[in-house]
Amino acid sequence: MDFAFDARTEELRGKLLAFMDEYVYPAEAVAEEQRAQLASPWDTPAVVGELKAEARRQGLWNLFLPDAEYGAGLTNLQYAPLAEITGRSPHLAPTALNCAAPDTGNMEVLAQFGDEQQKKQWLEPLLAGEIRSAFAMTEPEVASSDATNITTLIERDGDEYVITGRKWYISGAMNPDCKIFIVMGKTDPNGPDLRRQQSMVLVPRDTPGLEVRRAMQVYGYEDHSHGGHAEIVFDHVRVPVSNLVGEEGGGFAIAQARLGPGRIHHCMRLIGMAERAIELMCRRAVTRTAFGKPLAQQGVVQNWIADARVAVEQLRLLVLKTAWMMDTVGNRGAHTEIQAIKIATPRTVVDILDKAVQLHGAGGVSQDFPLAELWASARTLKLADGPDEVHQRSLARREIKNYV
């Protein structure tokens, strides 16, 4: 394994770091000021459009897609350090580069499983950043960490599917630019194979019977970064059979294919969040005095900073190894490593952010620093893309199997 950056990665890293310094960090406060003046909290601040235009002009666009037909054609190992940089401003930078979830996963699904008409109608405007999208799987009535539990029905009626069910925490759905939902439900609820009961269909936002009922908060935050999270009701929503993604019964497999790259993207962005936390800790430590000496000279603070640095270096190597394996042996071959980073990264980054909040005192939980919102985002990722416990269970089973 060689994790040295190649020439193209170095070039993109340099451009992206400069883009962050010149455009993204200064835009953070501007975005908050503009959002306060908007008619709806879910409208997009004007500065976000300006960032997107500049990122596209600089060639920092759709970097996440490995297929050169649709994106930058980067490998996972090449994209990983770029995703880390965007994680330093996770509520602006990924969106500016058209590399924000859930659009990234949805574009991957459409690129891999969509037919030509679906690609033309939905993938192309997503690639251009003209619309946003949402992925509707999680449900309030069942433990959605087991995707076989979902109860939303997708029933065939002639040339149409009829969708009935309730979803929640559907990321991006509050954004008025969200025009398309990829909905996971059961087309064969009584089928013998639990993992062949589910299918995915495309549902345009303006389809009759689709109701975006309310916004769901995350630790008290509205989470504006990609358009919030919504509770949605599908009341006998009808779409053409041609809106099926892939094949009937293929929903579970598509979901797994979607989550592999998504997990590594999340983990690299989390490492960027941790790096920003360490930077803020150091800046705070050298400018504040308590009990007669700077915080930077307090032993407990030094331990926090040292432990954070060690942890981040360990995480980065694990994530880079995972990216390398995804590139060389595929997502299935990297299954153990993907689960390992999903377990280790949110847990560790939450702890680093918690120490950074503690070091900032009251300021750490305030809106004057990004730490509280970063903490909420990182803590949420212990649930998103499969709770940590699900991955621990699966990973342990694979380990134990070697000794049975």
Secondary structure, DSSP 4 states (H G I P E B T S, - for coil): ------HHHHHHHHHHHHHIIIIIHHHHHHHHHHHHHSSSTTSPPHHHHHHHHHHHHTT-SSTT---TTTS----HHHHHHHHHHHTTSTTTHHHHTT--TTHHHHHHHHHHH--HHHIIIIIHHHHTTS-EEEEE---SSS-TTSGGG---EEEEETTEEEEEEEEEEEETTTSTTEEEEEEEEES-TT-SSGGGSEEEEEEETTSTTEEEEEEEPBTTB--TTTT-EEEEEEEEEEEEGGGEES-TT-HHHHHHHHHHHHHHHHHHHHHHHHHHHHHHHHHHHHH-EETTEEGGGSHHHHHHHHHHHHHHHHHHHHHHHHHHHHHHHHHHHTHHHHHHHHHHHHHHHHHHHHHHHHHHGGGGGSTTSSHHHHHHHHHHTTTTTS-HHHHHHHHHHHHHHTT-
